[in-house]
């Protein structure tokens, strides 16, 4: 199964904004093919960012110890090599069983997940969610976003501090297992919400929808070895490992 890159530039996305706005607002094509088809033209000098997700687990990009003390090495190793790896493996089986074209982005499947099996929903969601989770963390990170994203956060939530409070509340109050998200919603605004289990805002079955910019895993396996039942402590310390550069690039590629 070969991962196909998907590049979106601000210029090319804006040129299709009317189609994208329609695609973002509706039912089973919440993000829509127009979003996935918005590719930069050859030779374009603007910075581009890969927004799509393949069907195979990608390298972590840093050592298991790199996020300590915020996330301990044993948790990272078990989380990546056991939990996330299992989602990728079982997704591969579901893809084979259901005849999915794995040369296309996983987002194509997630946006129409109601057409697929529970196995595809759980493992496709679990794989997508974790692939994003690993990427938006890095060593020696944290702080606050700058530039366009910082302005958008202030506009949408009133302040960075208000955004943090809302995001943390979404994570702390998610009943059982799930995820908290910052997304670009159908109104082209930032929004915070949560999803259960391995669902995500791309899914046509999700009550909370949008294009994920960042998400935190609040399943117990993401924090229990170090924080035991202190989910709030894990979420609070997670801000110290956020790769705001990447979150900003994801946002700027869409607006």
Secondary structure, 3 states (H helix, E strand, C coil): CCCCCCEECHHHHHHCHHHHHHHHCCHHHCCCHHHHCCCCCCCCCCCCEECCCCCCCCCCCCCCCCCCCCCCHHHHHHHHHHHHHHHHHHHHHHHHHHCCCCCCCHHHHHCCHHHCCHHHHHHHHHHHHHHHHHHCECCCCCCCCCHHHHHHHHHHHCCHHHHHHHHHHHHHCCCCCEEEEEEECCCCCEEEEEEECCCCCCCCCCCCCCEEEEEEECCHHHCHHHHCCCHHHHHHHHHHHECHHHHHHHHHCCC
